[in-house]
Amino acid sequence: MLAYSRVAIIGMGLIGSSLARAIRARLPTVRLTVSDASPEVRARVAALDLADDVADGAGAAVIDAELVILAVPVGAMAAVARDIAADLAPGAVVSDVGSVKARVLADLTDALPGVIVIPAHPVAGTEKSGPDAGFASLFADRWCILTPPPQVDAWQVTRLGDFWTAVGARVEVMDAHHHDRVLAVTSHLPHLIAYSIVGTASDLEAVTQSEVIKYSAGGFRDFTRIAASDPVMWRDVFLANREAVLELLGRFTEDLVALQRAIRWSDGETLEALFTRTRAIRRSIIDQGQDTEEPDFGRKH
Amino acid sequence: MLAYSRVAIIGMGLIGSSLARAIRARLPTVRLTVSDASPEVRARVAALDLADDVADGAGAAVIDAELVILAVPVGAMAAVARDIAADLAPGAVVSDVGSVKARVLADLTDALPGVIVIPAHPVAGTEKSGPDAGFASLFADRWCILTPPPQVDAWQVTRLGDFWTAVGARVEVMDAHHHDRVLAVTSHLPHLIAYSIVGTASDLEAVTQSEVIKYSAGGFRDFTRIAASDPVMWRDVFLANREAVLELLGRFTEDLVALQRAIRWSDGETLEALFTRTRAIRRSIIDQGQDTEEPDFGRKH
C-alpha cells in the first residue's frame, strides 16, 4: 500500500489550507490532521471544517502521520522541524511547500537526522493569504517540483509525486539548487521587481499617490497584485535564495540599462525587436496551459 | 446642439475598433466613418460592420466629420494629420487616443494650423491588437484624460468630455506634460520593466526557455501579458516620452539597488516594511474600482 493514509499539514495559510481542501475533495479516505501557530487560524480552520483534527501544537499534529507537510514561511522551517522532531512516527516522510529548496533541504536535514526529507514546491498561488483564501483547485495543472536528496529511495519520491498528482498537480523532479535558479527567474525576480516598482511609484514628488492609483489601469495595477503577496513569506524567500536572486538581478539590471540606452539614443529598432520577441513567449505560456488566453487575464470589463 | 453627429476614426486597432463598437452601442445616432492604412483591416472592419462607412483613405474619412479621432501609433500622428489637413471641415475637432500627450499635441498643432486640437488618452486596453480584439465596454469606468492647449474654448473641452462620458469613461482634464509624467509611472515604466524582464528570462544560460515557460505560474506569466502588447505602439511611446521615462527609470534603478543591498545584507526588516507598504496600494486600487478584488485577477483555476 503506497498511498499515505494519514497526513499532517503544519501551517494553514493560502497553500496549507488549499492543500487541505484538495485532500478533502480528492482523497477523502486520508485522515488529515493540521495545526497552525496562530490560535485564531486554528479556530477558523476548525470552523471551516478543513481537517479531521486541528491540533494545538505541531508536535501533536504529526504523531501518527505518514506524511508531514510544512506549509510555513521558509525562514520558519528549521524551528518547526525541531519542534516536531521528537514526535515523528518511524518512517514518516517530511516535506514542505516552500519557494526555496536548497536552504529548506539543509534546514530540514539538519533538524531531522535520520528522517526521510523530500522538499517540494507547488508552483501555484494567489496574492491572498490565510485560511479563507485557499481553494481546492489551486494546484490543478500547476507543476509541483520535488527536490529529493540523493539518499532518498526512488519509491518514496514516486509515492510523494503520486500524492501531488492526486491533488491535481503535474510533478517534476529536480536538483534543489537548480530549482532555486529556475524559480529565481520565474517567480522571485518578478516579485522583487513588482515590489520595487510599486514602492517607487508610491513615493514620487511629481506624481501623487492618488494619481498613481487613479490611472493604474495603464499597466501598473498588474504589478500591484504580485506586490500584494504575503510580506513575511516573501521576505524569507529573498533571504533564503540570496545568491541566485542577486546574480539574476545583476543580469536584469544589465539588460535594463541596455534598454535605457536604446531609448536615450532613439533606437526604435532595438525596442521593436525586443517587444516582438517577448510577445512569442506569452504565446508559448498560453499554449502550454500555464495562463489563460483571454485578454487581460479574463478580467471583467 | 453640442453632441457630435458625425465622427471619424482613423486607425481601427484595439482602441479604434473598441471606440467604434462603443459608439455603435451607446450613441446609435452618430454617423461613423472610419479608415485604416491596411486594406486587410479595412476589409475586416467592413465585414464586422463596425461603422457606417469604411473609407479607403484618411482624407476621405474625415470630410464632413465634426470630430476626428486618430487612433494610430504615436509616431504616426504627424503624418496622418498632414494627410487629413486639407479635407477637414471648418470647425472640426481633431483628437486622438495616444499614450503620450505633449508630443502629440505639438505634432498635431504643427500639422494642423488653425484647427481645434484636443488630445485625449483613454487609460484602457488589453494585450491584444487589431480590429477583432476590440470590444464595446473597454472604456467603462476607465479614465479618459484630455490635455487641451490653453487657447481651446472651454465648451469644446466639455463637448469632447461628454462624448467620452457617453461611451462609458470617466473624464479628467490635465496639462499634457503632467499627463506624460503620470503615465510614465502608471503605464510606461511598467511596460518597459515587463518587456525587459521577459527579455532577460528568455536569454539565460543556466535556465532554459522551456523551464521559464513551464514554471511561469510563479509570477513571471503576469509580466508576459503586458510584454505581449503591440510592439510598434510601445516603441513609439518610449521614443515620444523619452525624458519622463528616463527620469523615472533612474529613480526606479536607485530603489532597486537599495533593495538589492537589503538582500545582500540580509536586512529582513527593510524588505518586510516595503512588502507591507505595497500591499496597501493594491487595496486602494481595488477600492477605487480600478481592478478586480478577485484573487489572481479572477483567472480560472
Interface residues (C-beta under 8 A of the other chain):
Chain A: G75 S99 V123 A124 G125 T126 E127 K128 A133 F135 S137 L138 A140 R142 W143 I145 E172 R181 V182 L183 V185 T186 S187 H188 L189 P190 H191 L192 I193 A194 Y195 S196 I197 V198 G199 T200 A201 S202 D203 L204 A206 V207 Q209 E211 V212 I213 K214 Y215 S216 A217 G218 G219 F220 R221 D222 F223 T224 R225 I226 A227 A228 S229 P231 V232 W234 R235 D236 F238 L239 R242 V245 L246 L248 L249 R251 F252 T253 D255 L256 L259 Q260 I263 R264 S266 G268 L271 E272 L274 F275 T276 R277 T278 R279 I281 R282 R283 S284 I285 Q288 Q290 D291 T292 P295 D296 F297 G298 R299 K300 H301
Chain B: G75 S99 V123 A124 G125 T126 E127 K128 A133 F135 S137 L138 A140 R142 W143 I145 E172 R181 V182 L183 V185 T186 S187 H188 L189 P190 H191 L192 I193 A194 Y195 S196 I197 V198 G199 T200 A201 S202 D203 L204 A206 V207 Q209 E211 V212 I213 K214 Y215 S216 A217 G218 G219 F220 R221 D222 F223 T224 R225 I226 A227 A228 S229 P231 V232 W234 R235 D236 F238 L239 R242 V245 L246 L248 L249 R251 F252 T253 D255 L256 L259 Q260 I263 R264 S266 G268 L271 E272 L274 F275 T276 R277 T278 R279 I281 R282 R283 S284 I285 Q288 Q290 D291 T292 P295 D296 F297 G298 R299 K300 H301
